[in-house]
């Protein structure tokens, strides 16, 4: 985006089910927060930024973003089994796949002040 960098924050979720006993959530509501406090998300200053923010909002509202605090939903079970010894001592956010099916996934979920923050 031309004027600023943004952080996407999950503000709502629904429990979609359990996988091997681990809860799997779908992110359903989001906030887009500029990292620069002088930038307005509601009134962007640049026409291209208005368009790009609209695209991001559209993607967030129409996409299915699944995540788990306890289980890696980005890699198939076979890959997790093969890498289990190497991954055992690492935090989950270091072992998840960044890319899946040509899309960039949000790779880390962390609770912050009662909200769930997704970091790219």
N, C-alpha and C positions, 0 to 999 in steps of 0.2 A: 504494500500500500504506500502511496507516495508520501504522505505526511507523517505517519507514525507506525510504530509496531504495536500489536495488540496481544492481549491475553484472553483466551476464551475460558470462561468459568462455567462449570455445570451448576445450575441452580435447582434442578429437579431431576429425579430419576424414578424409574419403576423397576421392581424386581421382575425379571423375565423368567427365572428358573434357577436350577442348580445343575452344575456339571461336576461330577465326581464329588458331590457334597459341598462344592464351593458356590456361593451365590453369584449370579451373573445379572448385571444391571444394564438397563438401557438409559442413556442420557436423553432427557426429553425437554429440558429447558436450559437456556444458556444466557449468559451476559457476555458482551464483548467490551473489554476494558482497555483503554489506551494506556500504554506504559508511560507516556508523557502526560502529566496532569493538565497541561495547557491545551490538549487536543480534545475536541468534542466529538463523541460518537453520534449524537443525535443531529448535529449540524456540521458535517465535515466541510472543510474549506475548499476542497478540490473536487471537480466533477468526476474525475476518474475514481477518486476514493469513495464517493457516494455510490457509484456503480459497483465497485469491488465489495464494499460493505454489504450491499444488497445481495450480491452473489453469495457471500459467506452466510448471511442470515437465511437465505433460501436453502442452501446446502444443509445447514444445521437443522432447519425445521423439517426437511424432507428425508434426511438420512437416518440410518439406524446405527447408532454408535453404542456398541456393547463393550462393557468392561467389567473387571473383577478386581477387588483388592487383594485376593488370595490366589488367583489362578491366571496363568498366561493364556489369554484367548487369541493371541497373535500367531502362535506356532502350533502345528499339528502335534498330536500326542506322541507320535513316533520320534519327532525331532526333540521333544522335551525329554523323552526316555534316553535317547542316545547322549544328550548333553547333560544329563542329570548330575554326574559327578563334578563336572566343570562348573555348573550353575549353582550347585548346592550352597556355596559360601557367598554368592553374590545376591544383592537385593534384586527383586523382580524387575525393577525398571531398567536394570543393566542387561537383562537377558531377553527382553521382548523384541520382536521384529519391528523395525521402523516402517517397512513397506509391505503392503499386502495387496495383491491384485492390482498393482499399478497405482494405488492410492497411498498417500502419506497418512499414517495413523498417528494419533496422539499416543505418545509412548510412555507416559508416566502419569499416574493418578495419585494425588496427595491431598489429604484433608488439611484445610487451612481456615481457621476461624469459623468453623461450622459449615464451610462450603467445600466442595470438591474441586480442586484446581487441576486442569489438564495442562501439562507442559509439553511443548513440542520437542 
